[in-house]
Structures are given as structure tokens and as C-alpha cells.
């Protein structure tokens, strides 16, 4: 098994230095603290799983913002799809509705 590229100490340092900032930014953008907390956690999970050495990151906030924007895009796309599905169900005959 290959050793992780992201060292636990570097990840902890990145988290301590930027977690509060990223959470505040996402909270303002999303207007929902719970979703912002989930997205912030998922952002740091993605960083931990990435193959990018943290020492090579020149602008950590830009790096975190890029990851968070991608996750936010996917979240919004899933929610739009869910709303479209619910709207379709609302307009379909009851015989075709799932039980």
C-alpha cells in the first residue's frame, strides 16, 4: 500500500488555518449553516484524499475554494435533479406513482 501524499500534520495545519474562513464563506454563499458545514467537511475530505502535496500549494484558500465550488456545483445539480423528479411525480397519474 502506497503512503499517503497528504501528511496528517500538514492537513491538520491547513484545517486549523482555513476551516473557519471556508465555513464562513460557504455559510454566506449558501445561506444555510448545515449545508455549509457539510460542504466544508467534504472539502477537507477531498483534500485528504487528493494526491496533491500540500507543501506545493501556493494559495491554500484558492485551492480550497476551487474544491468547494466543484462540490457546491454537484450539490446544486443533484438538488435540481431531485426537484425535477418530484415535479414530474406531482404531475403524473397516481397509477404511475411509486408506492
HELIX and SHEET records of a PDB file:
HELIX    1   1 UNK A    8  UNK A   30  1                                  23    
HELIX    2   2 UNK A   33  UNK A   49  1                                  17    
HELIX    3   3 UNK A   54  UNK A   56  5                                   3    
HELIX    4   4 UNK A   60  UNK A   91  1                                  32    
HELIX    5   5 UNK A   94  UNK A   96  5                                   3    
END                                                                             
